[in-house]
């Protein structure tokens, strides 16, 4: 008796190709149709330009002490000068680069670590899930900011590299928990079952089948991690941890506070970097609305009922 023929698994089970690209189109539509997301994208574009070509906006070296100290705002010095004779506007423009680099690099690395641990835990299940979930839970219950302060204090000379490493180490766990829950909901979908039946390796299934269907959640995790990085890095630099001689908004606040800028009649020395940090964090937060809408079905339904462009 001949063996029964093995049914052929279709090359595109469950219409996977039709799943991936609409997700990417939805991301673009969400940004374009949301006023909040467009405002965030516009703000972020301004800061990106400042970070790429600061010399065209504010020529000069930000730390150079060339001017009369303690000047107010004028055409020559749009934000005045510091107590050391440095141009505050030049410092503000050049400080955008370091602040944006910390936000993007820490956000990307935190998201990558979250995806590695969260997706692996959700897909592998069993003992691997138990171990990885235990590690995630430990990092979730540890108070983040005190740990950040302690580690950064012991590695004070490391500058931005140390700050980024500390931010990644303390900022990945929440995203990993979210991604694990999403993978658990996808694990037994038809297209993943078909991929396992085809004999695909675990790494290929995760990279080619799971991650493309989690694009919006990954982007939302990156944006959330970036906001955390911006605020925490500024806080660390403000209290003097890290290299205080770098050109960033956090170190501007540190020197402004040390020199009692508000009492000395130089409020813009403190207001400018504080406003920059708030606006950069706000840009990432506003963008996050659009991607939350895609990854959260409840928000999509609410938007459909209200008929409004903003979530």
Secondary structure by P-SEA (a helix, b strand, c coil): ccccccccccccccccccccaaaaaaaaaaaaacaaaaaaaaaaaaaaaaaacccccccccccccccccccccccccccccccccccaaaaaaaaaaaaaaaaaaaaaaaaaaaaaaaaaaaacccaaaaaaaaaaaaaaacccaaaaaaaaaaaccccaaaaaaaaaaaccaaaaaaaaaaaaaacccaaaaaaaaacccaaaaaaccccccaaaaaaaaaaaaaaaaaaaaaaaaaacccccccccaaaaaaaaaaacccccccccaaaaaaaaaaaaaaaaaaaaaaaaaaacaaaaaaaaaaccccc
